[in-house]
């Protein structure tokens, strides 16, 4: 559209065209891409404990349990420090600062608390002295986002979860599953830290089964006699 407008502006200026016929034409809006989320069954398979209890495996399970339990972004996860008060395993809550420097406190579920306690118990085997980061890499320093992504894909391959996974899918899965169970869009908005509820509403498009149940229960022509 920009090229057409430019062409007709040039024709109007140099070739005597009276008006630009595409000046008021709007380009079609691109289709909004829906976030990709795992099913509940896929998440259960992904996070199912395996026989390997090496420190790195324990760390990975704690990271991914926390991301799925609390809907954390990758940057929020890797920024967490040990002992700074933002993560309270006993009380089951974590405080993070997300986009727009917006701080929020979200619950941490039982499975995530158990996984985090197990990781804290073996963290010293990997962490460098005086390192404050909660999650550390092979060199003992704060884990890099790329390593988290690589470890997630490796875990998915071991657990037999198909598809190309990335860490943000755990956040999408958290939002989708909580919304399916609660139907509370405002609560999900708060837990995700979205400034606008329109951003959160994209997850309603993923819940076709829930919408169908509401329709069947509410529409007069859908009720069974």
Steps between C-alpha positions, in 0.01 A plus 500: 500500500785737576650434157165562326451827687849611408444413135175695476652798682770505236242465219295786647807718521655422162234343276197711572297253708230690687494285813659205673241218475662292775547782751205389712540124454604315813714191488333186642593416855715189528347210686594497866720204579377293791753399764601136496426310819553142608209288614464404866605146410811626318599715797459207737718284276760775465534555876473138608803419719756263349757270658788744449551720809816680389519865617448635146189286457368615837565862393318454171196349665488788751527761223225354286269419790532863613438644154189288452378545856527879505494608135845656509674645198845366422669827595312502831614146576871551436503829695398336827758504780534271798418655835383841378146444627332494161452124509334361811482124462339448839220751439471399137540831318746675272537870418637598160538816294383460142441720198461869565670456840172363630541295819259221588478224759362165387438168676738205475328162495580195711686310229712804421578557869614140535718526189651830619578360845676205337704735280600730784622191685749413223565846352837530676630212286474718189510862621823696517594655836314825572270451198160651581297365208239242590558302181857446381658337197786255462759768584326588823379841389153632422341277239463652152157514331633296206603219735151492652350466152746225407431308820125520445532347155726228632249422775214486250696254286570276801138511615356435155322834462474577130549839339749785521468632853616836626485637858218746426274206420500416871361847573238454227410159644468647849261771379293263288459235768418744781247676279341168400455405865404835652345702214638803689660722237585781744688265733701359211577855385639586843710185522645553154569868566319624189431873498192452280242226526482490119843336508370230731187446293701322232495195726122484483531404133690187599226368724255376241380210715411730789314734266308205359399389850376851584303509175344158559397597852369848420349509150131404490538319168804308619346343809395141481136436583 
